[in-house]
C-alpha cells in the first residue's frame, strides 16, 4: 500500500513529519505541497510521478487537505488516469496515524476507519472538560 499526502503549502509535508515522529518511518509514503511558485500542472506532475511508482502493483491512497482546492482538483483529475486510486479529503494527523496502524498490522485499509478517526480527532476540549467536570459534580452529590 502506498500513501500520498497532498496539500496547500507544507501542511502535508509537516503532517507526515509529525506522524513519523509519533510512530516511526512510514515506508511507501510521500507528501507533496503546492507552493506559491507552483501551478496545478507542477503538482500534478509530481503526484503522477509518485503514483506511477506504485499503481498497478499495490493499492494507492491519496489524501488531500481540502476538496475543491487545487490539490483536491488535481487528485480528482488524476483519478481519470488512475481509476483504482482511492482519494480522500480532510487530511489530518489522526487519519494518517490510523492509516499507518492499519498498514503496520497488515490489514487492508478500511476507509471508514480513517474517516472515523479523522472526525473523532476533532473535539471541543473545553466542552469535553466541562462535561467531565459536570459528571464529577454529579458523583459527589
C-alpha positions as semicolon CSV with decimal commas, in nm:
position;residue;x (nm);y (nm);z (nm)
1;X;0,000;0,000;0,000
2;X;0,120;0,344;-0,087
3;X;0,011;0,675;0,061
4;X;0,045;1,017;-0,097
5;X;-0,043;1,324;0,109
6;X;-0,111;1,645;-0,081
7;X;-0,192;1,994;0,042
8;X;-0,163;2,365;0,000
9;X;0,177;2,478;0,129
10;X;0,359;2,249;0,369
11;X;0,063;2,101;0,557
12;X;0,102;1,753;0,405
13;X;0,479;1,759;0,448
14;X;0,459;1,861;0,812
15;X;0,173;1,619;0,884
16;X;0,388;1,334;0,756
17;X;0,683;1,453;0,967
18;X;0,459;1,466;1,274
19;X;0,318;1,119;1,209
20;X;0,667;0,976;1,169
21;X;0,776;1,148;1,490
22;X;0,498;0,963;1,671
23;X;0,504;0,621;1,501
24;X;0,831;0,595;1,309
25;X;0,909;0,583;0,939
26;X;0,621;0,530;0,701
27;X;0,752;0,339;0,402
28;X;0,585;0,396;0,065
29;X;0,454;0,731;0,184
30;X;0,526;1,073;0,037
31;X;0,397;1,424;0,099
32;X;0,361;1,694;-0,164
33;X;0,282;2,058;-0,109
34;X;0,153;2,314;-0,356
35;X;0,382;2,613;-0,317
36;X;0,318;2,973;-0,428
37;X;0,559;2,925;-0,717
38;X;0,376;2,611;-0,837
39;X;0,083;2,579;-1,069
40;X;-0,163;2,290;-1,082
41;X;0,037;2,121;-1,359
42;X;0,351;2,123;-1,141
43;X;0,168;1,950;-0,858
44;X;0,002;1,708;-1,100
45;X;0,341;1,611;-1,248
46;X;0,487;1,546;-0,901
47;X;0,186;1,342;-0,794
48;X;0,179;1,149;-1,121
49;X;0,545;1,051;-1,079
50;X;0,474;0,919;-0,728
51;X;0,158;0,734;-0,827
52;X;0,338;0,559;-1,115
53;X;0,585;0,406;-0,867
54;X;0,308;0,200;-0,708
55;X;-0,004;0,197;-0,922
56;X;-0,086;-0,147;-1,059
57;X;0,148;-0,311;-0,808
58;X;-0,035;-0,220;-0,488
59;X;-0,324;-0,003;-0,368
60;X;-0,260;0,371;-0,379
61;X;-0,429;0,614;-0,140
62;X;-0,412;0,988;-0,195
63;X;-0,524;1,213;0,089
64;X;-0,572;1,583;0,019
65;X;-0,628;1,870;0,257
66;X;-0,936;2,023;0,101
67;X;-1,187;1,912;-0,160
68;X;-1,235;2,187;-0,415
69;X;-0,889;2,339;-0,370
70;X;-0,611;2,297;-0,622
71;X;-0,459;1,981;-0,462
72;X;-0,807;1,826;-0,442
73;X;-0,884;1,919;-0,800
74;X;-0,552;1,772;-0,913
75;X;-0,633;1,450;-0,725
76;X;-0,978;1,425;-0,881
77;X;-0,824;1,484;-1,224
78;X;-0,569;1,207;-1,161
79;X;-0,845;0,954;-1,095
80;X;-0,917;0,962;-1,468
81;X;-0,576;0,807;-1,537
82;X;-0,574;0,601;-1,216
83;X;-0,934;0,488;-1,153
84;X;-0,834;0,235;-0,884
85;X;-0,662;0,502;-0,673
86;X;-0,860;0,597;-0,363
87;X;-0,882;0,972;-0,293
88;X;-0,985;1,111;0,046
89;X;-1,011;1,474;0,155
90;X;-0,976;1,625;0,501
91;X;-0,612;1,543;0,574
92;X;-0,532;1,540;0,944
93;X;-0,283;1,373;1,175
94;X;-0,518;1,117;1,338
95;X;-0,614;0,994;0,989
96;X;-0,250;0,940;0,889
97;X;-0,169;0,762;1,215
98;X;-0,471;0,535;1,169
99;X;-0,355;0,454;0,813
100;X;-0,010;0,366;0,946
101;X;-0,152;0,147;1,223
102;X;-0,370;-0,042;0,974
103;X;-0,071;-0,086;0,743
104;X;0,164;-0,197;1,023
105;X;-0,073;-0,473;1,137
106;X;-0,104;-0,589;0,778
107;X;-0,473;-0,530;0,731
108;X;-0,644;-0,389;0,427
109;X;-0,707;-0,018;0,465
110;X;-1,059;0,049;0,589
111;X;-1,159;0,392;0,462
112;X;-1,444;0,415;0,712
113;X;-1,190;0,377;0,995
114;X;-0,974;0,656;0,851
115;X;-1,273;0,887;0,828
116;X;-1,395;0,799;1,177
117;X;-1,051;0,862;1,326
118;X;-1,026;1,195;1,144
119;X;-1,367;1,306;1,270
120;X;-1,318;1,172;1,623
121;X;-0,997;1,375;1,647
122;X;-1,199;1,696;1,630
123;X;-1,300;1,778;1,985
124;X;-1,416;2,092;2,163
125;X;-1,178;2,042;2,455
126;X;-1,346;2,299;2,678
127;X;-1,684;2,132;2,634
128;X;-1,523;1,793;2,695
129;X;-1,359;1,915;3,016
130;X;-1,679;2,082;3,133
131;X;-1,881;1,766;3,066
132;X;-1,626;1,564;3,262
133;X;-1,640;1,818;3,544
134;X;-2,021;1,804;3,545
135;X;-2,006;1,424;3,578
136;X;-1,768;1,458;3,875
137;X;-2,009;1,704;4,040
138;X;-2,298;1,459;3,994
139;X;-2,094;1,178;4,153
140;X;-2,019;1,397;4,457
141;X;-2,390;1,455;4,524
